[in-house]
Amino acid sequence: MVLEFYTSTGQDELVFNVTNDVSGQLQVLHDGLSTQSSDDSACDAMKTSFP
């Protein structure tokens, strides 16, 4: 899911490694955001969590 947003930036390897390390935390974050907003808004919030 996260990789979709970053493959075009050239940081796909970095994001892939980070996702492997904190995939559980990201899933919890996504679940929490999804309960408060639409899927699109949750995805936008996830994008902004990475510099």
N, C-alpha and C positions, 0 to 999 in steps of 0.2 A: 504493500500500500504506500508506504513512505517513499520507496524507490521511484514510484511513478512521477513524483514531483521533482526529483533531482537528477534523473538520468541525463537530462539535457544540459545540466550545468557543469558536467565534467567531474562532479564530486560523487558519482554513483558508487565508487568503491568505498569511499569514506562513509557514506550514509549506510551502505550495506553492512559494513563492519559495526557501526554504531547500532544499527537495527538488531544485529545478532546479539549484542551485549544487553540491550535494554528493550527487546521486543515485548517482554511481559509488561514492563512499565508503560510502553507506548500503547499497548492494547488497553490497559486500565485507563490511561488518559483518554483514549478515543472513546471508550465506553462511557466515561463520565461526561465528556462533551456531547456525545450523541443523545444523552438523556435530557440535555438542556437546549439543544438546537437541532437543526436539520443536518443531514450528512454533509452537505456542502460547507456549512459553517464550521462543522467539526474538522473537516479536512483543511480548511483555511487556517484554523487555529493551530493545527498540527504543523502546518508549513511555517508559521511564524515562530514556533518553538525552536527552530534550528536557524542559526545565524547564516 
